[in-house]
Each structure stands twice: as C-alpha cells, then as structure tokens.
Amino acid sequence: METRDLLVEIGTEELPPKSLKRLLTDLQTNVGQELSRANFSFDEIKGYATPRRLAVLIKALPSSQPQQQTEKRGPAVTAAFDEAGHPTKAAEGFARSCGVSVGDLERMETDKGEWLVFRETKPGQSIESLIENIVSNALENLPIDRRMRWGASRVQFVRPVHWVVALYGADVIPATIMELPAGRETRGHRFMGKTISLKDANDYAASLYKQYVLADFEDRKKEINRQLLEEAKKCNGTAVIENALLEEVTALVEWPVALAGHFDERFLELPEEVLISVMTEHQRYFHLRDNRGKLLPRFLTVANIESADPDTIVSGNERVIEPRLADAAFFYEVDTRSTLEDKVQTLGNVVFQSELGTYLQKAERLSMLAGAIAKRIGTNEIHARRAGRLAKADLVSDMVGEFPDLQGIMGSYYALADGEPDAIARAIGDHYLPIQAGGRLPAEPVACCIALADKLDTLVGLFAIGQPPSGSRDPFALRRQALGVVRICVEKELDLNLKECLQQAAECYSSQLTINSSQLDEIQSWIIDRLANWCQDQGISTDTFNAVRQSREGITNLLEAYRRVMAMHSFRKHPRAENLAAANKRVANILKDIDTNTLATPDDKLFEAEAERTLVQSMNEAREKMDAALDYETQLLALADLQPHIDRYFDDVMVMTDDATQRDNRLATVWQMRRLFLNLADFSLLQPSAGE
C-alpha cells in the first residue's frame, strides 16, 4: 500500500507560552493515539510548535486503513432451522440485519454448539475521509483550562485559529478543521516572513526556516541556549539559564536573537533576589554572574526579530527595566523604615482564610507551634517562637506586594536589617520550602520548625473546616504542603511524633475552632498517604508500605516509618522473606475468626510436641534480640532466624485440634507469633515474588 508523509498545522494567534510545550507533546500523543485507534500504522510522528502554530508531521502513513474484517454471530443452528431444515424467523431476521440471505451465512463450531455467523471483509477507509475526525478529536482532548470562541463561530480553542494546513505528500486533503478549509498555505514570521505555499509535507520545517521561523521547539531551545552562552562570553560573565525560563522564552519567539543590555550599578545594592525577580519573573531576562559568582549589572534578552539596528532593541529593554528597578529600590527603602515587629500588627488587616482568621492570628499560632516543635527536637525554642511570629510579616511590605515571589526572602533581609539573629532571619527566608516537588529543604533546625509549623497549621485548619483537596482542586497546595512535611521529617531526620504535632496544631486553634480526634486522624492518614506516594516514587512496592502501615503501632513517626519501610524493602530480598510472608498469611487466616482478647500466654505445661517448646523459646530469644537491636535490619534478621522453627511447628503441630484446651493454648502460641511480627509489619500483606 502507498505511504506518504502527512502534515497537519493549526495556525493561531499567540499561544500561552507556559502551556506551549505541553500542548505540543499532547497534540503529538493524541494524534498518534487517534491514528492507532483507526488502525493506521506509521513510522514516527514529529511535533512542531511556535507562538503562532501547532503542527504534526506523520512519517510513512498509509493512504487508507487495512481491510476491515467483521464477524457477527447469530442464533444457534438448533434455533435457526426447524425439523424440516427450513430457516426460522430467527435465522431470517438475522440474515436481513446483515443484508444477506440465510444461504449466505456461515456456520461456526464452539464448545457450546454450532452457530450461524456472518463474516464480511470491507475495504479500509482512506486517510482523506478520516482526517477531520482524527484531528478534531486530538484537538478536543488537549489540556486547555479555558477555551476561547471568536467571531460568530461556535468553535472553541485555546486561541483563535486563522489557518489550517493538511497535506498528504504533495496533495491537499479536502478537509474542514476548526471550521476552516485546509490548504497548503502557511505563514512565515509575522514581521520578517511571507506566506508560504508548501509543495510537500516534508518541506514544512525547511520552508518555514527560509521565512524566519524555527519551527522545532527543541531546536529553537538549543539555539537560544547557544546564543545566550555566546553573548555571556562577550560580557565576561556566565549566563544563569534556568530551564523553566528557557522554555518559556522558547515559546515566546519564532526567530530568536539574543542581545545583552545593562542597568545602573547602584541597583546592585539591593538584595540580588530582587534584581533577579525583576529580570526573570517580570521581563523574561537572563541574569549574569562574574567568575566569583557575583551578580553583574547586565542582562540577556531574546528578541523575536533580526533587526538591522539591534542597539535600538537593547536600549528599549534598558528603558523598561530601569524604572522597575527604581521602584524596587523605593519599596526597599520604604519597607526598612519600619521593623518586622511593626508589620506583624498590620497582619491583622490581612485575611488568611475567612474561617481561619487573619495572618496575625496565624503568626501567633506559628509562634506557639514552632516553639513546641523546637522543644521536641531539642533546638532553640526562643528563636523558633520569634521566627514563627515574624515569618509572615513581609506579606504587608511594599516589596512583596509588588513581587509576591519574594515572600519569605524579603522577610529574611528585613529581619537582618532589624538586628534579629541570623538563625531567625534564615528561618524566615526558608520557611516556605520546599516550594516544588524535589525542591530545596530548609537548611537549619529552626527553619525546619517554622516550615513544619506553617504547613501543619494550614493542613489542620483547612481539614477542620471541611476544605481538603478534592479532585484537581487544591487552592492552598495542601498536597505539596503535606509532602513538604514528609520530606522535612525524613530527609532532615527529625524524630517527631506526627500525632502529637497535629494535636499541638489543633490546640493552637482552640480559641477559634473545635477540632476533634477523628478529624486529626483523617489528617494524619492523609499525610501518611503522601509518605506512601513518595516511597512509591522511590521504587517501594505498595504491599511493602502497607505491611508497615498495618503494624501494631501503625505509623506515628514519619522518620521511623520511612526507616522501617526501607528496611523491609531490603529484607524482601532475603531468602527467608517469602516463606515468612506465607507463614504469616497462614497465621492470619487461622486467627481470622478468633477473639484474640480471650487468648492467654501459652502454657508450656500443655506442650505435647517439641516443636511447640522450640518455637516459643526461639520467639523469646528473638524478642530479646529485637529489644537490644539498634536498627530495623537487625530486628528483621532476628525474625528471619525463626523461619525453620515456624515451618517445623506447622509441620508437627495441629493448631485447630478437637481438644479445646490444647486448641486455645496453640492459638495463644500462634497469636504470640503474630504479635511479634506485627511489631515491625504485617508480613501477611506481602505478596510473593514482589520483585523488590
């Protein structure tokens, strides 16, 4: 069958830069899935994206589907013909529904008898006849939060669509997509390029390049990176190129041209985070550092045009950044006229959450809770209380009002300006961390106390008023907050009882809310779910985690639980692990319908088999080893040593004997074994050959 390359391009007004790469990858995936669903094979699918277009090029696509084989089963032969062999109404009705006579039907033998069957081979449909549905479905399933309508059209898309290209090889596919007739004409750069009449689907990228459009997203990204490094060398500096900003800039331009500008050196007196925020968050500039890591009074910008007078573009960018930096300098000067303590009182005018009060009330809660956590981990309680009180004060500063991404950071600088101890200033600066998955954690113990207090206060408050995350809605980023609690406790090795910390957080709300124990249990369980997800991301199987979670004590200490999970993860490779899991399953089944509260300590005088005596003695020895052990690995090895004794016990002893006294005594032995294992985990939940 003939194959050609298929090109589909959707030409739009400027697409949202932060969404462009995902739109590209999802369109590529969706088109591939739609083609596969329609039984089309192809060599590869390549996506293209610029601010003004989304496109896919499918290589070696057949002109039509393969032949379609259909099979429809009708009535059983016994019901299809009467005793004289004449077709019944059932057979005739089935034949009519298939558009044939009864004589055209075939018979099919099955293990349940013989049936009438209709088989048909249809030619596959052409790509021309199916392309509209394939592309429309792919576009409909793109991740677009808010779709737009334009003009009198009822079509909706992320931005208004102005042209559509659909080429199969050199031929235009006569299709209507997004209510526009597909053609072969695309558009070059808005200012430097012209309209292009594509001769062939394969000419797409090369033709656009001649009209100043670098259509491949990754190629454009690499070119921008190359130019930035080159311009940085000319400035005797090193460009700081963050991937998120690089991708956003890539999504903003079709023909990148990197240029270097400068700003007044006097602005270097400002905190460097302020300068970086102005450059990156507000202007999409890249900042530069010298060979000592110091910020240079230079910036790199990426223009979307190749100008005959690039100095004019540079001076325009310099004129834009100068007043922004001047504003920042003014805000800083105004903010430092008052102390953070002065600003704390103003927090009473800012609502944290309508049912949870103001940020002043939150500051008071943070101070109490951070102090309590500091006391538990043995760090400076006074510093923790003070940092907790001041942590949110910069929210009412002019600087944070203009540059929200600097909250916490500016509080740290203002604390130093006020003469607060360095540890308090650093704790204020770090207390929002981590701000993203895998992000940096607070560096010091006091900072960890404030970070935990802030996150636990928010979690407890919002759960208490019935506003946990639901579906994709999570306006207070509670999932990220909970994962932050997990990571801080585990990675910073903080030995904290989660239940006690949650109770303390609830007590800090006592003047505002009544929070009951069941609500705290729900929050604790929800945080433990985040620990489970985090462990799963590290390759820990679900059954390993659940085995630890269902131990006698459950999970109350995140650090302790993580260490136990990791020990169990390693123990799964032990040659005796699978037999121990099987034995525990057997024990769990034996005890399933037994009221274990009625079982006493095993009476050795009732032992009849040596295996009973040996098992109990071995369990006592294992318990002593576990009590003396300093780590979970040693405890698990002590349990592993029990395996031959457990196997012998079940080989030699009938637990559910008819003798009630013996049965109860043996059940007590089995329950004692179950409890010993449950101290670490519920081994009965471990699945065989988990591949850990």
Disulfide bonds with the S-S distance in Angstrom:
none
